[in-house]
């Protein structure tokens, strides 16, 4: 934990995120808070003894706080004894993305880039549809993760995953001029839009689970429903809307992975392949990041239960470069 240490008082002070907070009763009948505090460097168990909610307040998970206290050993594990704690205020100048796993760029920068690219489309109907849906969902897009777990499960991860696929798609279109770039890029921008309804998250970008509607319908179907509704409202050509809807419901490739149908035209198939590629690149790199050169990672159940080898020929700690 990145706390500053005060040698005179022997205390540590810093900002952190409350990952969990539970009121408990000790053997003498006194109340205390049992918490897990975290920042981007790690996490620590914390205790606030002699807890009085009227004095200390209560701290919901995924809220930022400023704490002061001491670090002691309990069963050979560091434990933070909280002396003072309060919620973060605006004058602290603290940004949530500095305390949670976050995308390499801000949500605002990535969102603006997607709008800029959509503005360049030759097909103004697809551009209008894409920009309308993105703008109507901007607030949540700026911080939403792309997953509950696995790839891009971080603040603004959904935009990073989306823009990564758009960059890959742009390269594909420069090599194969017969690919409809507006259709492919438009589908890429919208392919995971309904994760905003499927995943439950707050402004920390930390997903807490799946919604009932997301579990029953999934983001592929919900995304296609959204495109169909918005296209009708905007008077978009029906065939164009159907092509985009097909790309959304087929981008998982096979029914066993949630696709309603398999991709049935070239842009749909490319989108499916790029979606899978980006996810796998991030997951494999994450598996070898932090293990020693010449060793294998733990088995990755989402990647055919394989262990991956760190050959040491590249710096796996480097962040994604999206050219922004």
Rosetta blueprint (number, residue, H / E / L):
1 X L
2 X L
3 X L
4 X E
5 X E
6 X E
7 X L
8 X L
9 X L
10 X L
11 X E
12 X E
13 X E
14 X E
15 X E
16 X E
17 X E
18 X E
19 X E
20 X E
21 X E
22 X E
23 X E
24 X E
25 X E
26 X L
27 X L
28 X L
29 X L
30 X L
31 X E
32 X E
33 X E
34 X E
35 X E
36 X E
37 X E
38 X E
39 X E
40 X L
41 X L
42 X E
43 X E
44 X E
45 X E
46 X E
47 X E
48 X E
49 X L
50 X L
51 X L
52 X L
53 X H
54 X H
55 X H
56 X H
57 X L
58 X L
59 X L
60 X L
61 X L
62 X L
63 X E
64 X E
65 X E
66 X E
67 X E
68 X E
69 X E
70 X E
71 X E
72 X E
73 X E
74 X E
75 X L
76 X L
77 X E
78 X E
79 X E
80 X E
81 X E
82 X E
83 X E
84 X E
85 X E
86 X E
87 X E
88 X L
89 X L
90 X H
91 X H
92 X H
93 X L
94 X L
95 X L
96 X H
97 X H
98 X H
99 X L
100 X L
101 X L
102 X E
103 X L
104 X L
105 X L
106 X L
107 X H
108 X H
109 X H
110 X H
111 X H
112 X H
113 X H
114 X H
115 X H
116 X H
117 X H
118 X H
119 X H
120 X L
121 X L
122 X L
123 X L
124 X H
125 X H
126 X H
127 X H
128 X H
129 X H
130 X H
131 X H
132 X H
133 X H
134 X H
135 X H
136 X H
137 X L
138 X H
139 X H
140 X H
141 X H
142 X L
143 X L
144 X L
145 X L
146 X L
147 X L
148 X L
149 X L
150 X L
151 X L
152 X L
153 X L
154 X L
155 X E
156 X L
157 X H
158 X H
159 X H
160 X H
161 X H
162 X H
163 X H
164 X H
165 X H
166 X H
167 X H
168 X H
169 X H
170 X H
171 X H
172 X H
173 X H
174 X H
175 X H
176 X L
177 X L
178 X L
179 X L
180 X L
181 X H
182 X H
183 X H
184 X H
185 X H
186 X H
187 X H
188 X H
189 X H
190 X H
191 X L
192 X L
193 X L
194 X L
195 X H
196 X H
197 X H
198 X H
199 X E
200 X E
201 X E
202 X L
203 X L
204 X L
205 X L
206 X L
207 X E
208 X E
209 X E
210 X E
211 X L
212 X H
213 X H
214 X H
215 X H
216 X H
217 X H
218 X H
219 X H
220 X H
221 X H
222 X H
223 X H
224 X H
225 X H
226 X H
227 X H
228 X H
229 X H
230 X H
231 X H
232 X H
233 X H
234 X H
235 X L
236 X L
237 X L
238 X H
239 X H
240 X H
241 X H
242 X H
243 X H
244 X H
245 X H
246 X H
247 X H
248 X H
249 X H
250 X H
251 X L
252 X L
253 X L
254 X L
255 X H
256 X H
257 X H
258 X L
259 X L
260 X L
261 X L
262 X L
263 X L
264 X L
265 X L
266 X H
267 X H
268 X H
269 X H
270 X H
271 X H
272 X H
273 X H
274 X H
275 X H
276 X H
277 X H
278 X H
279 X H
280 X H
281 X H
282 X H
283 X H
284 X H
285 X H
286 X H
287 X H
288 X H
289 X L
290 X L
291 X L
292 X L
293 X L
294 X L
295 X L
296 X E
297 X L
298 X L
299 X L
300 X E
301 X H
302 X H
303 X H
304 X L
305 X L
306 X E
307 X L
308 X L
309 X E
310 X L
311 X L
312 X L
313 X L
314 X L
315 X L
316 X L
317 X L
318 X L
319 X L
320 X L
321 X L
322 X L
323 X L
324 X L
